[in-house]
Amino acid sequence: MADTEKDPKTEQAEAEGDDDAAAEKAAEEECAAHFEPVVKLSEVKVETHEEHEESIFKMRAKLFRFDKGLNMWKERGTGDVRFMKHKETGKIRLLMRREKTLKICANHLLTPALKLQENVGSDRSWVWTAPDFADNELKEEVLAIRFANSENAKKFKEEFESAQAIMSKILEKEKDEQAPPPGDAPTAEPKKEESPEESKA
């Protein structure tokens, strides 16, 4: 029986198929290789100082800071403004981070001394002055916050003042605890009268 002759194109296709199969097998063998890392990096726990707090209010907004040197408003960031309540002390602070970068753009306690004022010409914006710690140093800042609508702005003001009322009671209690009891107040030592003999000496 005579051998059947193969078409040259068929032989070329079979050869290419064999080459592809060999390349695929080599790739599988290469992927199966395992290398131990030279340096093993351990997981680092980063504290945000929010671990002992709970968020009692959150709303998206845009924050501005007044630059006194340039006499103009500068945008500080867009993100969620939150009121954070400490689980032990009960104190409440305003905390706002920029979206994506999560960098802090506002961070201060909601003390009773803070006064929200309407921003001129807008029913969805508020202005206030606060000792802020966003830049890791305490600075008196004039801040303005703008919301998507007037309803959100109104809700922010209500929650802001509610948190201030809570803070007022906490600070008043701390003041009473730090004040010394009336019976422990130091008394002036009575002045000793000099005898005639001592006065002549």
C-alpha positions as CSV (number, residue, x, y, z in Angstrom):
1,M,0.0,0.0,0.0
2,A,1.5,3.3,-1.0
3,D,2.1,6.0,1.5
4,T,-0.2,9.0,1.2
5,E,1.5,12.2,0.6
6,K,0.6,15.2,2.8
7,D,0.0,18.6,1.4
8,P,2.9,21.0,2.3
9,K,0.4,23.5,3.8
10,T,-1.0,20.7,6.0
11,E,2.4,19.8,7.2
12,Q,3.2,23.5,8.0
13,A,-0.1,23.8,10.0
14,E,0.7,20.7,12.0
15,A,4.2,21.9,12.7
16,E,2.9,25.3,13.9
17,G,0.3,23.5,16.0
18,D,3.1,21.4,17.6
19,D,5.1,24.6,18.3
20,D,2.0,26.3,19.9
21,A,1.4,23.3,22.1
22,A,5.1,23.2,23.1
23,A,5.0,26.9,23.9
24,E,1.9,26.6,26.0
25,K,3.4,23.7,27.9
26,A,6.5,25.7,28.6
27,A,4.4,28.7,29.8
28,E,2.5,26.4,32.2
29,E,5.8,25.0,33.6
30,E,7.1,28.6,34.0
31,C,4.0,29.8,35.8
32,A,4.2,26.8,38.2
33,A,7.5,28.1,39.5
34,H,7.4,29.5,43.0
35,F,9.9,31.9,44.5
36,E,10.1,32.9,48.1
37,P,10.2,36.7,48.7
38,V,13.6,38.0,49.8
39,V,12.0,40.5,52.2
40,K,8.7,39.7,54.0
41,L,6.6,42.7,54.8
42,S,4.5,42.5,57.9
43,E,1.1,44.2,58.1
44,V,1.2,47.6,59.7
45,K,-1.8,48.8,61.7
46,V,-2.4,52.5,61.1
47,E,-4.5,54.3,63.7
48,T,-6.8,57.0,62.6
49,H,-7.9,58.0,66.1
50,E,-11.4,57.1,65.1
51,E,-11.2,53.6,66.7
52,H,-12.8,54.8,69.9
53,E,-15.5,56.9,68.3
54,E,-18.8,56.4,66.6
55,S,-20.2,58.5,63.8
56,I,-23.5,60.1,64.8
57,F,-23.9,62.3,61.7
58,K,-22.6,62.2,58.1
59,M,-23.3,64.3,55.1
60,R,-21.4,65.2,51.9
61,A,-20.3,68.8,51.5
62,K,-17.6,71.1,50.3
63,L,-15.4,73.0,52.8
64,F,-13.7,76.3,52.4
65,R,-11.1,78.2,54.5
66,F,-10.7,82.0,54.6
67,D,-7.1,83.1,53.8
68,K,-6.6,86.3,55.7
69,G,-3.3,87.1,54.0
70,L,-4.9,86.9,50.5
71,N,-8.3,88.1,51.8
72,M,-10.1,85.3,49.9
73,W,-11.8,82.0,50.3
74,K,-9.8,78.8,49.4
75,E,-11.4,75.4,48.8
76,R,-10.2,72.9,51.4
77,G,-11.8,69.8,50.1
78,T,-14.9,67.8,49.2
79,G,-16.1,64.8,51.2
80,D,-18.2,63.6,54.1
81,V,-18.5,65.9,57.1
82,R,-19.0,63.8,60.2
83,F,-19.7,64.3,63.9
84,M,-17.7,61.8,65.9
85,K,-18.7,60.9,69.4
86,H,-16.1,59.4,71.8
87,K,-17.3,56.1,73.3
88,E,-15.9,56.9,76.8
89,T,-16.0,60.6,77.3
90,G,-19.0,61.4,75.1
91,K,-17.3,64.4,73.6
92,I,-18.2,65.2,70.0
93,R,-15.9,66.6,67.3
94,L,-16.4,67.7,63.7
95,L,-14.2,65.7,61.3
96,M,-14.0,66.0,57.6
97,R,-11.7,64.2,55.2
98,R,-11.1,64.8,51.5
99,E,-12.5,62.1,49.3
100,K,-10.0,59.7,47.7
101,T,-7.0,61.0,49.6
102,L,-8.8,60.9,53.0
103,K,-6.6,63.8,54.2
104,I,-8.2,65.7,57.1
105,C,-9.5,69.2,56.1
106,A,-11.4,70.0,59.3
107,N,-11.0,68.7,62.9
108,H,-12.3,70.4,66.0
109,L,-14.6,69.9,69.0
110,L,-18.1,71.2,68.8
111,T,-17.9,73.4,71.8
112,P,-20.8,75.7,72.8
113,A,-18.7,78.8,71.9
114,L,-18.9,78.1,68.1
115,K,-21.5,80.2,66.3
116,L,-22.9,79.2,62.9
117,Q,-23.7,82.1,60.7
118,E,-25.5,82.2,57.3
119,N,-23.3,82.7,54.4
120,V,-24.4,85.9,52.6
121,G,-26.4,85.2,49.4
122,S,-26.8,81.4,50.0
123,D,-29.3,79.3,51.9
124,R,-27.2,76.1,51.6
125,S,-24.0,77.4,53.3
126,W,-22.7,78.2,56.8
127,V,-19.7,80.1,58.2
128,W,-18.1,79.7,61.6
129,T,-14.8,80.3,63.4
130,A,-13.1,77.5,65.3
131,P,-9.8,76.5,66.8
132,D,-9.0,73.8,64.2
133,F,-6.5,71.0,64.3
134,A,-6.6,69.8,60.7
135,D,-2.9,70.7,60.0
136,N,-1.6,69.0,63.2
137,E,-1.4,72.4,64.9
138,L,-4.1,74.4,66.7
139,K,-5.1,77.4,64.6
140,E,-8.0,79.8,64.6
141,E,-9.7,79.2,61.3
142,V,-12.7,80.8,59.6
143,L,-14.5,78.0,57.8
144,A,-17.4,77.8,55.4
145,I,-19.3,74.7,54.3
146,R,-21.6,74.3,51.4
147,F,-24.2,71.5,50.8
148,A,-26.1,70.3,47.8
149,N,-29.4,71.9,48.9
150,S,-31.0,74.0,51.6
151,E,-32.5,71.0,53.3
152,N,-29.1,69.4,53.9
153,A,-27.8,72.8,55.2
154,K,-30.7,73.0,57.6
155,K,-30.2,69.4,58.8
156,F,-26.5,70.2,59.4
157,K,-27.3,73.2,61.6
158,E,-29.8,71.2,63.7
159,E,-27.3,68.4,64.3
160,F,-24.5,70.9,64.9
161,E,-26.4,72.7,67.6
162,S,-27.7,69.4,69.1
163,A,-24.0,68.2,69.5
164,Q,-23.1,71.5,71.1
165,A,-25.9,71.0,73.7
166,I,-24.4,67.6,74.6
167,M,-20.9,69.1,74.8
168,S,-22.1,71.9,77.0
169,K,-23.4,69.4,79.6
170,I,-20.1,67.4,79.4
171,L,-17.9,70.5,79.9
172,E,-20.0,71.8,82.7
173,K,-19.7,68.4,84.5
174,E,-16.0,68.4,84.0
175,K,-15.8,71.9,85.5
176,D,-17.7,70.9,88.6
177,E,-15.5,67.8,89.1
178,Q,-12.3,69.8,88.9
179,A,-13.5,72.5,91.3
180,P,-12.3,71.9,94.9
181,P,-15.0,71.2,97.6
182,P,-15.9,74.2,99.7
183,G,-14.6,72.6,102.9
184,D,-11.2,72.1,101.3
185,A,-10.6,75.8,100.5
186,P,-7.3,77.0,102.1
187,T,-7.8,79.4,105.0
188,A,-5.5,82.3,105.8
189,E,-3.3,81.7,108.9
190,P,-4.3,84.0,111.7
191,K,-1.7,86.8,112.2
192,K,0.3,86.4,115.4
193,E,0.2,89.4,117.7
194,E,3.5,90.7,118.9
195,S,4.0,90.9,122.7
196,P,5.3,94.2,124.2
197,E,8.6,92.6,124.8
198,E,9.0,91.5,121.1
199,S,8.0,94.9,119.9
200,K,10.7,96.6,122.0
201,A,13.4,94.2,120.8
